[in-house]
Amino acid sequence: MKLIICIVQDQDSGALIDDLTENQYRVTKLSSTGGFLKSGNTTLLVGVDEEEVDSVLRIIEENCKTREITTSLMSMTMPGDTYMPFPLEVKVGGATVFVLDVEKHIKI
């Protein structure tokens, strides 16, 4: 058995969860926050048999595409100066996926 931990952007999570559940995969959704942009993320936990891992990864890839956005980070120019917004183009979306071995699975 494997545990797939998948971190995606909030806007990608709805369609991804729908696709996973339509394909009979059980999903646990956790709210999380990204460190760099401090924006909302969703962390999904999916437990599957080893032979189903590729199928789940395919569904994740179909639903979570990268895209570029322009955001504004605040930076300080000089001590005593005010904060100035600094536009920055960053890639967002996609997914960060961890596939872990599960030593024991108990369902009570």
C-alpha positions in Angstrom: 0.0 0.0 0.0 1.1 3.6 -0.8 0.2 6.9 0.7 0.1 9.7 -1.9 0.5 13.2 -0.4 -0.4 15.8 -3.0 -0.1 19.6 -2.5 -2.0 21.7 -5.1 -3.3 25.2 -5.4 -6.8 25.8 -4.0 -8.2 26.6 -7.4 -7.1 23.2 -8.8 -8.3 21.1 -5.8 -12.1 21.0 -6.6 -11.7 19.4 -10.1 -8.9 17.1 -8.9 -11.0 15.8 -5.9 -14.0 15.3 -8.2 -11.9 13.3 -10.7 -10.3 11.2 -8.0 -13.7 10.3 -6.3 -15.3 9.6 -9.7 -12.5 7.0 -10.2 -13.3 5.4 -6.9 -10.3 6.8 -4.9 -10.9 8.0 -1.4 -9.4 11.4 -0.7 -8.8 13.4 2.5 -8.5 17.1 2.1 -6.4 19.3 4.3 -6.1 23.1 4.1 -2.6 24.4 4.0 -0.6 27.5 3.1 2.4 28.0 0.8 5.5 29.4 2.3 6.7 31.6 -0.6 3.5 33.4 -1.7 1.7 32.6 1.5 -1.4 31.7 -0.6 -3.9 28.9 0.0 -3.0 25.4 -0.9 -4.8 22.1 -0.5 -3.0 19.0 0.7 -4.7 15.7 -0.4 -4.0 12.3 1.2 -4.8 9.3 -1.0 -4.2 5.7 0.1 -3.9 3.3 -2.8 -2.5 -0.1 -3.7 0.9 0.0 -5.4 -0.5 -0.8 -8.9 -2.8 2.2 -8.7 -0.2 4.8 -8.1 0.4 5.6 -11.8 -3.3 6.0 -12.4 -3.6 8.5 -9.5 -0.5 10.4 -10.7 -2.1 10.7 -14.2 -5.3 12.2 -12.8 -3.2 14.7 -10.7 -1.2 15.7 -13.8 -4.4 16.2 -15.9 -5.9 18.5 -13.3 -3.0 20.6 -12.1 -1.3 22.6 -14.7 1.4 25.3 -14.1 0.7 28.9 -15.1 2.4 32.3 -14.7 0.9 35.1 -12.6 2.2 38.5 -11.7 2.2 39.2 -8.0 3.4 42.1 -5.9 5.9 41.4 -3.1 6.7 44.1 -0.7 10.3 45.1 -0.3 12.1 47.7 1.7 14.4 49.9 -0.4 16.6 51.6 2.3 16.4 51.9 6.1 13.8 54.5 6.9 12.1 54.4 3.5 8.6 53.1 3.1 7.8 49.7 1.7 7.5 49.7 -2.1 5.5 47.1 -4.1 7.7 45.1 -6.4 6.0 43.2 -9.3 7.2 39.7 -9.8 6.2 37.0 -12.3 6.1 33.5 -10.8 4.9 30.1 -11.9 2.1 28.7 -9.8 0.0 25.6 -10.0 1.1 22.1 -10.8 1.5 19.7 -7.9 4.0 18.6 -5.4 3.6 14.9 -4.8 5.1 12.5 -2.3 4.5 8.7 -2.6 5.2 6.9 0.7 5.3 3.3 1.7 2.6 2.4 4.2 3.7 -0.1 6.8 0.2 -0.9 8.1 -3.3 0.2 7.1 -6.1 -0.2 9.7 -9.7 0.8 9.0 -11.9 0.6 12.1 
